[in-house]
Amino acid sequence: MSSLDPETKMQFLFALRSKGVTEARVLNAMEEIDRGPFIRGLFAQRAYEDMPLPIACGQTISQPSVVGLMTQALQVSARDTVLEVGTGSGYQAAILSKLARRVYTIDRHARLVREARQLFESLQLSNITSLVGDGSHGLPDQAPFDRILVTAAAEDPPGPLLAQLKVGGIMVVPVGQSDTVQTLIRVVKTEDGLEYDELRPVRFVPLLEGLGKET
């Protein structure tokens, strides 16, 4: 975010802290990754406001405080391999790339993956692998994962994704019907089963099977 004026940067970080994003590593990553390039067109001038914004393919980029809270809940360490389901703009994956050893991100919309990949390359984020595919099935070839982050809402934590989570691993996922307010859930996989924590109400696009129709 070095191109931003100091006052805008300070306001951006203050908004994150005021919403509960307090972990230093997460704040540092969000300071380092400029949200601006991930938003194009009419809404670019609102990139530093704490609000979700529309992007291509009928999707949205989440508000920064929600990105921060989800990242914080994931408790990513520098050794972790992370799977993100729902690349979207690529903003969340870029932040994860500053915290994890390796990030795999998958989206059903080829256009979004293509545009995000170009941004990752321009930002020299070489530890992100972006793929077009049905994220509801995860990425079996690269499993198991230390952390899994789902940025679309499922009615229940998806079984195929839970199966790809290591014991001791954490998954953060919005759960609920697509037309109502959902709940952000953290799932910890233990030797004895799964532990669930409800974190906060959220609203995300639904997690859909199959590939998106390109426009």
C-alpha contacts under 8 A as a table, 3 or more apart, distances in Angstrom:
res1	aa1	res2	aa2	distance
1	M	4	L	5.63
1	M	9	K	7.35
1	M	31	E	5.83
1	M	32	E	5.36
1	M	33	I	5.81
1	M	34	D	4.29
1	M	35	R	7.74
2	S	5	D	7.87
2	S	32	E	7.49
2	S	34	D	7.79
4	L	8	T	6.55
4	L	9	K	6.22
5	D	8	T	5.61
5	D	9	K	6.38
6	P	9	K	5.08
6	P	10	M	6.01
7	E	10	M	5.06
7	E	11	Q	6.18
8	T	11	Q	5.13
8	T	12	F	6.11
8	T	48	Y	7.49
9	K	12	F	5.07
9	K	13	L	6.27
9	K	31	E	7.64
10	M	13	L	5.28
10	M	14	F	6.00
11	Q	14	F	5.01
11	Q	15	A	6.12
12	F	15	A	5.31
12	F	16	L	6.55
12	F	48	Y	6.14
12	F	49	E	7.13
12	F	50	D	7.66
13	L	16	L	5.08
13	L	17	R	6.32
13	L	27	L	7.30
13	L	31	E	7.29
14	F	17	R	5.14
14	F	18	S	6.05
15	A	18	S	5.13
15	A	19	K	6.39
15	A	50	D	7.04
15	A	65	S	7.37
16	L	19	K	5.34
16	L	20	G	6.62
16	L	21	V	5.32
16	L	22	T	7.79
16	L	27	L	7.92
16	L	64	P	7.08
16	L	65	S	5.11
16	L	68	G	7.18
17	R	20	G	5.19
17	R	21	V	4.77
17	R	22	T	5.51
18	S	21	V	7.27
19	K	65	S	6.27
20	G	65	S	7.89
20	G	69	L	7.08
21	V	26	V	7.63
21	V	27	L	7.13
21	V	65	S	6.87
21	V	68	G	5.80
21	V	69	L	5.69
21	V	72	Q	7.08
22	T	26	V	7.73
22	T	27	L	6.98
23	E	26	V	5.50
23	E	27	L	6.28
23	E	72	Q	6.75
24	A	27	L	5.12
24	A	28	N	6.00
25	R	28	N	5.11
25	R	29	A	6.21
25	R	99	L	7.37
26	V	29	A	5.13
26	V	30	M	6.19
26	V	68	G	6.70
26	V	71	T	6.98
26	V	72	Q	6.44
26	V	95	I	7.95
26	V	99	L	7.68
27	L	30	M	5.07
27	L	31	E	6.06
27	L	68	G	7.59
28	N	31	E	5.02
28	N	32	E	6.13
29	A	32	E	5.02
29	A	33	I	6.20
29	A	95	I	5.64
29	A	96	L	7.93
29	A	98	K	5.84
29	A	99	L	7.26
30	M	33	I	5.28
30	M	34	D	7.36
30	M	68	G	7.59
30	M	95	I	6.21
31	E	34	D	6.92
33	I	91	Y	7.93
33	I	94	A	6.93
33	I	95	I	6.39
34	D	37	P	6.80
35	R	38	F	5.60
35	R	39	I	7.17
35	R	47	A	6.10
35	R	48	Y	6.96
35	R	91	Y	6.71
36	G	39	I	5.73
36	G	44	A	6.48
36	G	47	A	5.24
36	G	48	Y	7.23
37	P	40	R	7.02
37	P	44	A	7.96
37	P	119	L	7.70
38	F	89	S	5.65
38	F	90	G	6.94
38	F	91	Y	6.20
38	F	116	A	7.90
38	F	119	L	7.70
39	I	43	F	6.74
39	I	44	A	5.17
39	I	47	A	6.57
39	I	53	L	7.96
39	I	55	I	6.88
39	I	61	I	7.94
39	I	89	S	7.36
40	R	43	F	6.52
40	R	44	A	5.21
40	R	55	I	7.43
41	G	44	A	5.72
42	L	45	Q	7.28
43	F	46	R	5.46
43	F	47	A	6.96
43	F	53	L	7.05
43	F	54	P	7.81
44	A	47	A	5.37
45	Q	48	Y	7.76
46	R	49	E	5.55
49	E	63	Q	7.89
49	E	64	P	7.98
50	D	63	Q	5.19
50	D	64	P	5.57
50	D	65	S	6.46
51	M	62	S	7.04
51	M	63	Q	4.26
51	M	64	P	6.95
52	P	60	T	6.44
52	P	61	I	5.50
52	P	62	S	4.49
52	P	63	Q	4.17
52	P	64	P	7.73
53	L	60	T	5.45
53	L	61	I	5.37
53	L	62	S	6.84
53	L	63	Q	7.39
54	P	58	G	7.06
54	P	59	Q	6.04
54	P	60	T	4.35
54	P	61	I	6.33
55	I	58	G	6.57
55	I	59	Q	5.45
55	I	60	T	5.13
55	I	61	I	6.50
55	I	88	G	7.85
55	I	89	S	7.02
56	A	59	Q	6.03
56	A	60	T	7.80
56	A	112	L	7.11
57	C	109	H	7.21
57	C	111	R	7.87
57	C	112	L	7.56
57	C	214	E	7.68
57	C	215	T	7.29
59	Q	88	G	6.80
59	Q	205	V	7.11
60	T	88	G	7.06
60	T	89	S	7.79
60	T	205	V	7.80
61	I	88	G	6.71
61	I	89	S	6.16
61	I	91	Y	7.67
62	S	66	V	6.52
62	S	67	V	6.38
63	Q	66	V	5.54
63	Q	67	V	6.47
64	P	67	V	4.99
64	P	68	G	6.08
65	S	68	G	4.98
65	S	69	L	6.08
66	V	69	L	5.03
66	V	70	M	6.02
67	V	70	M	5.29
67	V	71	T	6.08
67	V	92	Q	6.50
68	G	71	T	5.10
68	G	72	Q	6.01
69	L	72	Q	5.00
69	L	73	A	6.07
70	M	73	A	5.09
70	M	74	L	6.30
70	M	149	L	7.94
70	M	172	V	6.81
71	T	74	L	5.18
71	T	75	Q	6.95
71	T	76	V	7.52
71	T	96	L	7.29
72	Q	75	Q	5.55
72	Q	76	V	7.69
73	A	172	V	7.11
73	A	186	R	7.10
74	L	147	R	6.79
74	L	148	I	7.91
74	L	149	L	7.46
74	L	170	I	6.21
74	L	171	M	6.78
74	L	172	V	6.28
74	L	186	R	7.69
75	Q	170	I	7.89
76	V	80	D	6.42
76	V	96	L	7.89
76	V	99	L	6.24
76	V	100	A	6.17
76	V	147	R	7.12
77	S	80	D	5.48
77	S	99	L	6.31
77	S	100	A	5.82
77	S	101	R	7.99
78	A	99	L	5.59
78	A	100	A	4.57
78	A	101	R	5.41
79	R	100	A	6.04
79	R	101	R	5.06
80	D	100	A	5.14
80	D	101	R	5.37
80	D	102	R	6.78
80	D	145	F	7.81
80	D	146	D	5.55
80	D	147	R	7.02
81	T	100	A	6.30
81	T	101	R	5.81
81	T	102	R	4.78
81	T	103	V	5.89
81	T	104	Y	7.77
81	T	145	F	5.67
81	T	146	D	5.48
81	T	147	R	6.56
82	V	96	L	7.89
82	V	100	A	6.94
82	V	102	R	6.27
82	V	103	V	4.81
82	V	104	Y	6.17
82	V	145	F	5.91
82	V	146	D	6.05
82	V	147	R	4.73
82	V	148	I	5.62
82	V	149	L	7.55
83	L	103	V	5.95
83	L	104	Y	4.82
83	L	105	T	5.80
83	L	106	I	7.95
83	L	138	G	7.90
83	L	139	L	7.93
83	L	145	F	6.58
83	L	147	R	6.39
83	L	148	I	4.72
83	L	149	L	6.27
84	E	87	T	6.78
84	E	93	A	6.95
84	E	103	V	7.29
84	E	104	Y	6.14
84	E	105	T	4.57
84	E	106	I	6.44
84	E	148	I	5.84
84	E	149	L	4.77
84	E	150	V	5.83
84	E	151	T	7.45
85	V	105	T	5.96
85	V	106	I	5.31
85	V	107	D	6.46
85	V	135	G	5.25
85	V	136	S	7.43
85	V	138	G	7.19
85	V	148	I	7.67
85	V	149	L	6.25
85	V	150	V	4.73
85	V	151	T	6.14
85	V	152	A	7.59
86	G	105	T	6.91
86	G	106	I	5.74
86	G	107	D	4.75
86	G	108	R	7.57
86	G	135	G	6.85
86	G	150	V	6.47
86	G	151	T	5.37
86	G	152	A	6.52
87	T	90	G	5.20
87	T	92	Q	7.54
87	T	93	A	6.90
87	T	105	T	5.63
87	T	106	I	5.65
87	T	107	D	5.18
87	T	112	L	7.20
87	T	113	V	6.69
87	T	116	A	7.62
87	T	130	S	7.76
87	T	151	T	7.86
88	G	91	Y	7.72
88	G	107	D	6.98
88	G	112	L	5.85
88	G	113	V	7.41
88	G	116	A	7.70
89	S	92	Q	7.87
89	S	112	L	6.41
89	S	115	E	7.66
89	S	116	A	5.90
90	G	93	A	5.34
90	G	94	A	6.17
90	G	112	L	7.99
90	G	113	V	7.81
90	G	116	A	4.94
90	G	117	R	7.83
90	G	119	L	7.81
90	G	120	F	7.86
91	Y	94	A	5.16
91	Y	95	I	6.47
92	Q	95	I	5.25
92	Q	96	L	6.26
93	A	96	L	4.97
93	A	97	S	6.06
93	A	103	V	6.93
93	A	105	T	6.77
93	A	128	I	7.42
94	A	97	S	5.08
94	A	98	K	6.90
94	A	120	F	7.11
94	A	125	L	7.18
94	A	128	I	7.77
95	I	98	K	5.47
95	I	99	L	7.07
96	L	99	L	5.20
96	L	100	A	6.01
96	L	103	V	6.95
97	S	100	A	5.44
97	S	101	R	7.17
97	S	102	R	6.70
97	S	103	V	6.01
97	S	125	L	6.96
97	S	127	N	6.39
97	S	128	I	6.49
100	A	103	V	6.81
101	R	127	N	6.95
102	R	127	N	5.10
102	R	128	I	6.16
102	R	129	T	7.97
103	V	127	N	6.22
103	V	128	I	4.75
103	V	129	T	6.27
104	Y	128	I	5.84
104	Y	129	T	4.82
104	Y	130	S	5.97
104	Y	131	L	7.68
105	T	128	I	7.28
105	T	129	T	6.24
105	T	130	S	4.85
105	T	131	L	6.26
106	I	113	V	7.58
106	I	130	S	5.80
106	I	131	L	4.75
106	I	132	V	5.62
106	I	133	G	6.04
106	I	134	D	7.48
106	I	135	G	5.81
107	D	110	A	7.22
107	D	112	L	7.40
107	D	113	V	6.46
107	D	131	L	6.60
107	D	132	V	5.21
107	D	133	G	5.69
107	D	134	D	6.71
107	D	135	G	6.10
108	R	132	V	5.58
108	R	133	G	4.98
108	R	134	D	5.43
108	R	135	G	6.85
108	R	210	G	6.79
108	R	211	L	4.44
108	R	212	G	5.16
109	H	112	L	5.52
109	H	113	V	6.57
109	H	132	V	6.62
109	H	133	G	7.88
109	H	211	L	6.40
109	H	212	G	4.86
109	H	213	K	7.17
109	H	214	E	6.86
110	A	113	V	5.16
110	A	114	R	6.05
110	A	132	V	5.62
110	A	212	G	7.54
110	A	214	E	7.10
111	R	114	R	5.08
111	R	115	E	6.17
111	R	214	E	7.01
112	L	115	E	5.23
112	L	116	A	5.98
113	V	116	A	5.10
113	V	117	R	5.92
113	V	130	S	6.37
113	V	131	L	6.57
113	V	132	V	6.39
114	R	117	R	5.18
114	R	118	Q	6.43
115	E	118	Q	5.21
115	E	119	L	6.50
116	A	119	L	5.07
116	A	120	F	6.20
116	A	130	S	7.94
117	R	120	F	5.04
117	R	121	E	6.21
117	R	130	S	6.50
118	Q	121	E	5.18
118	Q	122	S	6.21
119	L	122	S	5.03
119	L	123	L	6.10
120	F	123	L	5.14
120	F	124	Q	5.99
120	F	125	L	5.11
120	F	126	S	7.31
120	F	128	I	7.47
121	E	124	Q	4.89
121	E	125	L	6.13
121	E	126	S	7.09
122	S	125	L	7.85
125	L	128	I	6.33
133	G	210	G	7.55
133	G	211	L	6.33
134	D	137	H	6.04
134	D	138	G	7.26
134	D	209	E	5.88
134	D	210	G	5.22
134	D	211	L	5.95
135	G	138	G	4.89
135	G	139	L	7.40
135	G	209	E	7.46
136	S	158	P	6.90
136	S	160	P	7.29
136	S	161	L	7.24
136	S	207	L	6.98
136	S	208	L	7.10
136	S	209	E	6.03
137	H	140	P	7.77
137	H	160	P	5.51
137	H	161	L	6.55
138	G	160	P	6.52
138	G	161	L	5.50
138	G	164	Q	7.41
139	L	142	Q	5.80
139	L	143	A	6.35
139	L	164	Q	7.86
140	P	143	A	5.05
140	P	144	P	7.58
140	P	164	Q	6.81
142	Q	145	F	7.62
143	A	164	Q	5.30
143	A	165	L	7.33
144	P	164	Q	4.68
144	P	165	L	5.31
144	P	166	K	5.41
145	F	148	I	6.71
145	F	164	Q	6.17
145	F	165	L	5.02
145	F	166	K	5.64
145	F	169	G	7.26
146	D	165	L	6.25
146	D	166	K	5.59
146	D	168	G	7.55
146	D	169	G	4.79
146	D	170	I	6.76
147	R	165	L	6.84
147	R	166	K	7.96
147	R	169	G	5.57
147	R	170	I	5.02
147	R	171	M	5.70
148	I	161	L	7.72
148	I	165	L	7.08
148	I	170	I	6.49
148	I	171	M	4.57
148	I	172	V	6.51
149	L	171	M	5.71
149	L	172	V	5.04
149	L	173	V	6.18
150	V	153	A	7.58
150	V	171	M	7.73
150	V	172	V	6.30
150	V	173	V	4.85
150	V	174	P	7.12
151	T	173	V	6.73
151	T	174	P	7.12
151	T	204	F	7.05
152	A	173	V	7.45
152	A	174	P	6.52
152	A	204	F	5.40
152	A	205	V	5.25
152	A	206	P	5.17
152	A	207	L	4.74
153	A	173	V	6.93
153	A	174	P	4.71
153	A	175	V	5.27
153	A	176	G	6.38
153	A	177	Q	7.53
153	A	178	S	6.65
153	A	182	Q	7.32
153	A	203	R	7.85
153	A	204	F	5.62
153	A	205	V	6.07
153	A	206	P	4.59
153	A	207	L	5.15
154	A	157	P	6.31
154	A	158	P	6.98
154	A	173	V	7.69
154	A	174	P	6.51
154	A	175	V	5.02
154	A	176	G	6.07
154	A	177	Q	7.27
154	A	178	S	7.81
154	A	206	P	6.33
154	A	207	L	5.42
155	E	175	V	5.34
155	E	176	G	4.72
155	E	177	Q	5.72
155	E	178	S	7.98
156	D	175	V	5.71
156	D	176	G	7.04
157	P	161	L	7.76
157	P	162	L	7.29
157	P	173	V	6.78
157	P	175	V	6.74
158	P	161	L	5.46
158	P	162	L	6.37
159	G	162	L	5.08
159	G	163	A	6.15
160	P	163	A	5.12
160	P	164	Q	6.52
161	L	164	Q	5.09
161	L	165	L	6.59
162	L	165	L	5.25
162	L	171	M	7.71
165	L	169	G	5.79
165	L	170	I	7.29
165	L	171	M	7.52
165	L	189	K	7.22
166	K	169	G	4.94
166	K	189	K	7.03
167	V	189	K	5.14
167	V	190	T	5.31
167	V	191	E	6.29
168	G	188	V	6.56
168	G	189	K	5.32
168	G	190	T	5.41
168	G	191	E	7.75
169	G	188	V	5.88
169	G	189	K	5.54
169	G	190	T	7.78
170	I	186	R	6.87
170	I	187	V	5.62
170	I	188	V	4.64
170	I	189	K	6.47
171	M	186	R	5.73
171	M	187	V	5.07
171	M	188	V	6.57
172	V	184	L	7.03
172	V	185	I	5.67
172	V	186	R	4.50
172	V	187	V	6.32
173	V	184	L	5.75
173	V	185	I	5.37
173	V	186	R	6.59
174	P	182	Q	6.12
174	P	183	T	5.48
174	P	184	L	4.24
174	P	185	I	5.93
174	P	202	V	7.06
174	P	203	R	7.80
174	P	204	F	7.16
175	V	182	Q	5.47
175	V	183	T	5.34
175	V	184	L	6.19
175	V	185	I	6.70
176	G	180	T	7.13
176	G	181	V	7.10
176	G	182	Q	4.56
176	G	183	T	6.44
177	Q	180	T	5.61
177	Q	181	V	7.54
177	Q	182	Q	6.73
177	Q	206	P	7.93
178	S	181	V	7.70
178	S	182	Q	7.57
178	S	204	F	7.47
178	S	205	V	6.64
178	S	206	P	5.28
180	T	203	R	7.62
181	V	201	P	6.40
181	V	202	V	6.00
181	V	203	R	5.40
182	Q	201	P	5.58
182	Q	202	V	5.19
182	Q	203	R	5.59
182	Q	204	F	7.55
183	T	198	E	6.65
183	T	199	L	7.03
183	T	200	R	5.68
183	T	201	P	4.40
183	T	202	V	5.63
183	T	203	R	7.94
184	L	198	E	6.07
184	L	199	L	5.35
184	L	200	R	5.41
184	L	201	P	6.05
184	L	202	V	6.22
185	I	196	Y	6.67
185	I	197	D	5.63
185	I	198	E	4.72
185	I	199	L	5.77
185	I	200	R	7.81
186	R	196	Y	5.75
186	R	197	D	5.11
186	R	198	E	6.52
186	R	199	L	7.04
187	V	194	L	6.43
187	V	195	E	5.56
187	V	196	Y	4.69
187	V	197	D	6.54
188	V	194	L	5.71
188	V	195	E	5.10
188	V	196	Y	6.58
189	K	193	G	5.99
189	K	194	L	4.72
189	K	195	E	6.50
190	T	193	G	5.18
190	T	194	L	5.94
190	T	195	E	7.40
